[in-house]
Amino acid sequence: MINIISYLLIILGLLVVLYYALDIAWNLLKLVRAYLAPLFLPSEEKSLVHKYGSWALITGSTDGIGKAYATELAKRGINIVLVSRNIDKLQKTQKEIEANYSVKTKIIQADFSLGKKAVDIVKEEIGEIPIGILVNNVGKQYEYPMYLGEVPEEELWDIIKINVGAVTLLCKMFVENMRIRGKGAIVNVSSGSELQPLPLMTVYAATKTYVKNFTQALQYEYASKGLTIQHLAPMFVATKMNHFSDRIHKKSLFVPDAESYAKYAVSTLGVLDDSSGYWTHGIQTFFTKLPPEWIRMYIGGYLNQLFREDYLRNLKS
Ligand SMILES: NC(=O)c1ccc[n+]([C@@H]2O[C@H](COP(=O)([O-])OP(=O)(O)OC[C@H]3O[C@@H](n4cnc5c(N)ncnc54)[C@H](OP(=O)(O)O)[C@@H]3O)[C@@H](O)[C@H]2O)c1
């Protein structure tokens, strides 16, 4: 009897190991496929249109990751709705896209620090346009790493309205129509800062944790309805958001520019539900997750102290 139980336990153990080995191998394959895809871009073109529909809406799309992501989608033949706060930058981005790609575009001026008012503007302007891909990219962080007591109250409130409010209400606005059509994709951009509490960027990181949890729960609700719901969590990308320190504002192997980042990030759409979006960021995320959370928080706080010193030193000089 004891022998039979031992054999059964061994078989069970082997099955569990096999399951995890296959799971890891499958995820690795998907990763390799997503990150190699940009090298074979022509074969990727148009496939997103068939999969999700012909229109995409990207928030915060006049600069940085949002603008580069919109351009990548246009390159793949998708019509683009640009949503941002500055009309001159919107028109400039629209012109650039239309000059380079044969797609339709539409611009919507909306400042998400206005909360629901901005979301209502988007609703009215979109009308019947069937949005197949929604990219909730707009985001705000502190001017530079600060202690909570130093951050202006209005800035804190804006961060919550933009990073949490806009993402939530825009998902709500588009997800039902996507469900009815039985296809569509939502990309919610969080940040590597969601991996642990992050001192000196406390509220920013907390809002990104919201985005992650919200997105993963949406995956559960809508994946079975045929929708792709992606949580995209970049590490540092060289954009104006990181102006406070040259260490993360200048392009390097681990800090890509927005264009390189977006090229990879778009190719993970429909392949990886959770992604850092860029191959060196994948490596960083893997190693970041190894130590316990308190160590990660300590390192994050230490780095933010350095960035804060960079900013204050520059300010003085
Ligand atoms: N850069 C990074 O290292 C990094 C890392 C992790 C996650 N992220 C996330 O990636 C996303 C994009 O960041 P990014 O670095 O590309 O930022 P960015 O370069 O500062 O660009 C932000 C975009 O959003 C627009 N925007 C800002 N506030 C807005 C508002 N209140 N209403 C409407 N549009 C607004 C900006 O418009 P203007 O052109 O008028 O400024 C710009 O087009 C954010 O969610 C951010 O949290 C970035």
Ligand as a Chemical Component Dictionary entry (heavy atoms), coordinates in Angstrom:
data_LIG
# 
_chem_comp.id                   LIG 
_chem_comp.type                 NON-POLYMER 
_chem_comp.pdbx_formal_charge   0 
_chem_comp.three_letter_code    LIG 
# 
loop_
_chem_comp_atom.comp_id 
_chem_comp_atom.atom_id 
_chem_comp_atom.alt_atom_id 
_chem_comp_atom.type_symbol 
_chem_comp_atom.charge 
_chem_comp_atom.model_Cartn_x 
_chem_comp_atom.model_Cartn_y 
_chem_comp_atom.model_Cartn_z 
_chem_comp_atom.pdbx_ordinal 
LIG N1  N1  N 0  9.447  57.267 -19.776 1  
LIG C1  C1  C 0  9.601  56.301 -18.903 2  
LIG O1  O1  O 0  10.710 56.034 -18.417 3  
LIG C2  C2  C 0  8.420  55.489 -18.472 4  
LIG C3  C3  C 0  8.669  54.350 -17.697 5  
LIG C4  C4  C 0  7.606  53.576 -17.278 6  
LIG C5  C5  C 0  6.320  53.935 -17.634 7  
LIG N2  N2  N 1  6.094  55.045 -18.371 8  
LIG C6  C6  C 0  4.715  55.364 -18.697 9  
LIG O2  O2  O 0  4.585  55.496 -20.103 10 
LIG C7  C7  C 0  3.544  56.426 -20.405 11 
LIG C8  C8  C 0  4.071  57.468 -21.374 12 
LIG O3  O3  O 0  5.162  58.126 -20.778 13 
LIG P1  P1  P 0  6.224  59.017 -21.591 14 
LIG O4  O4  O 0  7.512  58.844 -20.932 15 
LIG O5  O5  O -1 6.070  58.762 -23.041 16 
LIG O6  O6  O 0  5.684  60.490 -21.243 17 
LIG P2  P2  P 0  5.914  61.873 -22.018 18 
LIG O7  O7  O 0  7.065  61.793 -22.932 19 
LIG O8  O8  O 0  5.896  62.917 -20.957 20 
LIG O9  O9  O 0  4.595  61.994 -22.911 21 
LIG C9  C9  C 0  3.355  62.053 -22.288 22 
LIG C10 C10 C 0  2.295  62.309 -23.317 23 
LIG O10 O10 O 0  1.056  62.470 -22.619 24 
LIG C11 C11 C 0  0.539  63.790 -22.868 25 
LIG N3  N3  N 0  -0.086 64.299 -21.664 26 
LIG C12 C12 C 0  0.515  64.599 -20.505 27 
LIG N4  N4  N 0  -0.392 65.036 -19.622 28 
LIG C13 C13 C 0  -1.579 65.035 -20.244 29 
LIG C14 C14 C 0  -2.889 65.399 -19.864 30 
LIG N5  N5  N 0  -3.149 65.898 -18.654 31 
LIG N6  N6  N 0  -3.887 65.227 -20.745 32 
LIG C15 C15 C 0  -3.644 64.767 -21.982 33 
LIG N7  N7  N 0  -2.415 64.416 -22.415 34 
LIG C16 C16 C 0  -1.393 64.563 -21.541 35 
LIG C17 C17 C 0  1.761  64.609 -23.242 36 
LIG O11 O11 O 0  1.343  65.756 -23.917 37 
LIG P3  P3  P 0  2.332  66.987 -24.146 38 
LIG O12 O12 O 0  3.015  66.641 -25.401 39 
LIG O13 O13 O 0  1.448  68.163 -24.235 40 
LIG O14 O14 O 0  3.236  67.040 -22.957 41 
LIG C18 C18 C 0  2.521  63.601 -24.092 42 
LIG O15 O15 O 0  1.958  63.490 -25.361 43 
LIG C19 C19 C 0  3.090  56.998 -19.065 44 
LIG O16 O16 O 0  1.943  56.332 -18.636 45 
LIG C20 C20 C 0  4.238  56.692 -18.139 46 
LIG O17 O17 O 0  3.837  56.580 -16.806 47 
LIG C21 C21 C 0  7.118  55.829 -18.814 48 
# 
loop_
_chem_comp_bond.comp_id 
_chem_comp_bond.atom_id_1 
_chem_comp_bond.atom_id_2 
_chem_comp_bond.value_order 
_chem_comp_bond.pdbx_ordinal 
LIG N1  C1  SING 1  
LIG C1  O1  DOUB 2  
LIG C1  C2  SING 3  
LIG C2  C3  SING 4  
LIG C2  C21 DOUB 5  
LIG C3  C4  DOUB 6  
LIG C4  C5  SING 7  
LIG C5  N2  DOUB 8  
LIG N2  C6  SING 9  
LIG N2  C21 SING 10 
LIG C6  O2  SING 11 
LIG C6  C20 SING 12 
LIG O2  C7  SING 13 
LIG C7  C8  SING 14 
LIG C7  C19 SING 15 
LIG C8  O3  SING 16 
LIG O3  P1  SING 17 
LIG P1  O4  DOUB 18 
LIG P1  O5  SING 19 
LIG P1  O6  SING 20 
LIG O6  P2  SING 21 
LIG P2  O7  DOUB 22 
LIG P2  O8  SING 23 
LIG P2  O9  SING 24 
LIG O9  C9  SING 25 
LIG C9  C10 SING 26 
LIG C10 O10 SING 27 
LIG C10 C18 SING 28 
LIG O10 C11 SING 29 
LIG C11 N3  SING 30 
LIG C11 C17 SING 31 
LIG N3  C12 SING 32 
LIG N3  C16 SING 33 
LIG C12 N4  DOUB 34 
LIG N4  C13 SING 35 
LIG C13 C14 SING 36 
LIG C13 C16 DOUB 37 
LIG C14 N5  SING 38 
LIG C14 N6  DOUB 39 
LIG N6  C15 SING 40 
LIG C15 N7  DOUB 41 
LIG N7  C16 SING 42 
LIG C17 O11 SING 43 
LIG C17 C18 SING 44 
LIG O11 P3  SING 45 
LIG P3  O12 DOUB 46 
LIG P3  O13 SING 47 
LIG P3  O14 SING 48 
LIG C18 O15 SING 49 
LIG C19 O16 SING 50 
LIG C19 C20 SING 51 
LIG C20 O17 SING 52 
# 
